[in-house]
């Protein structure tokens, strides 16, 4: 069984990889997703669990689906 922290770290790594592949900084992504850069950075580091709305905004900016990030 994988604990919540491990999952959050995994999701954060996927987000970081996708963000870098799109050539975006954390600030640029956060601005486009209408969230603070601090909040986004915490999500990417696996420290915060984003709401469904926040995740939808982030994956929209990255041209992904939530499943691309949340898959096991």
Secondary structure, DSSP 4 states (H G I P E B T S, - for coil): ---HHHHHHHHHHHHHHHHHHTT--HHHHHHHHTS-HHHHHHHHTTS----HHHHHHHHHHTT--HHHHH--
